[in-house]
């Protein structure tokens, strides 16, 4: 293979690996160098797109021998800077790993390449009468490999769990080029360490996942969605608990606030959902084999917290109600480049968090706006800071310290990335961090895999 001499020795060497496309053109490279938030950007030395596992193994083996740092990247929809280059690394894109096996109807499983988008996966399995347990708004560009790397959650965690709960097998390439493959999809396999669970959520710092064996769930054709208004956010917390007890078919519980609704309406032209304003809004969705509308409607009638409500069963009407929640992200981004904080607190601490968080932001960054929405059922909230300007770090620290004080997590589903690496100690003890660093050093002794992610550089 080409020696590491000359101005383009790396590109020339990578092009000798079968099935690997190398990108050097600066215009094309720019698509790999900035993340979806526009907050995190860097310069890539080059990018390579293997078309199969052997290509990934060849790239990593060569990079390990030559100490070339690597940033794995999927759909590049991350929000914490964990999938973009920071200082001339090689970007290894999994976009070319797009194979999809036929659905195994007996096992209710499917094998998908890491570059398969969530939307394509959904279409594939729904055609066979199944569904996938994780759903999120970036379904058209988010890849299953990236979702695995960050243990993505989304709007269905309440019912099905996060990405880790959907994975029954995996194939991954270690930093030295070795391939670990456990794609049998065995429901029971107790032979040593659960490497798949370890790699899920590791953000490309330990290996590059190439294929996943995924658990499928029933395709539930009957759905009902309610948009509910309450007087104060604490009422939404109480209402959510009531609905969880009363509705076995409950799938999603999503919270947003009047300031977020105002942004959505300003940038989308949507009409007000109700004749009067409310202090907080909750989207609840139920899904079953038979119509769950009566179940949801009866539960809402018995909840005194409800002051306004709209119920929909037809798909266009359901999507219209969901739009008030799902269009938050695009509307916030239309206002500027936000600081996006993805946090979680125990359900018992949700009301306290919602009461305190805006005050903490205001003290740290006068004039900043905190637009908050998220997954109420799991206590997972997306705190979007607009106008924090030079006080971004102070506002970030204030929010994350509040979360830590309530026994929460500084990252619920987006990962630590580089954005939160400095704050890891808020919720991970020195012993915990030492154990994680030991695992990193054992699997990636040269430190080539996504340097600076999770742990401070």
ABEGO torsion letter per residue (X at the ends): XBBBBEAAAAAAAAAABBGBBBBABAAAAAAAABBAAGABBBBBABBBBBABAAAAAAAAAAAAAAGBBBBBBBAGABAAGAABBABGBBBBBAAABABBBBBBAAAGBBBBBAABBAAAAAAAAAAAGBBBABBBAAAAABBAAAAAAAGBBEAAAAAAEBAAAABABBBBBBAAGBBBBBAAGBABBABEBBAAAAABGAGGAABBBABBBBBBBBBBABBBBBBBBBABAAAAAAAAAAAAAABAABABBBBBBAAAAAAAAAAAGBBBABABBBABBBBBBBBBABBAAAAAAAAAAABAABABBBBBABAAAAAAAAAAAAAAAAAAAAAEBBBBBBBBBBAAAAAAAAAAAAAAAAAABBGBBBBBBEBAAAGBBBBBBBGAEAAAAAAAAAAAAAAAAAGBBABAAAEAEAAAAAAAAAABBAAAAAAAAAAAAAABAAGABGBGBGBBX
